[in-house]
Amino acid sequence: MVSFHFILREPAGFAAKAAGDLVGAALKCSSKVTILDGEKSGDAKQIFHVMCLSARENDDIELRLEGPDEVAEARTLEQYVRERF
């Protein structure tokens, strides 16, 4: 398992557009991708799970990847979220 954190900089949190962008990036990963915000977690490949976190601007978000290519996919996904969010 590989994980990384980022601070959500979206004023609306993970509203539909931002959640969709994250899900689209996570779907490119063959690894299982879990999103965590505090004690809440969900499958980052499911838009409903991401939106139900009710993440807000400045929340510390964690993404965990588990799979055979987790290290490379985590690097790619981390770069994407740091640029996008």
Secondary structure as GFF3:
##gff-version 3
##sequence-region A 1 85
A	DSSP	beta_strand	2	7	.	.	.	ID=ss1
A	DSSP	alpha_helix	16	27	.	.	.	ID=ss2
A	DSSP	beta_strand	32	37	.	.	.	ID=ss3
A	DSSP	beta_strand	40	43	.	.	.	ID=ss4
A	DSSP	alpha_helix	47	52	.	.	.	ID=ss5
A	DSSP	beta_strand	60	66	.	.	.	ID=ss6
A	DSSP	alpha_helix	70	84	.	.	.	ID=ss7
###
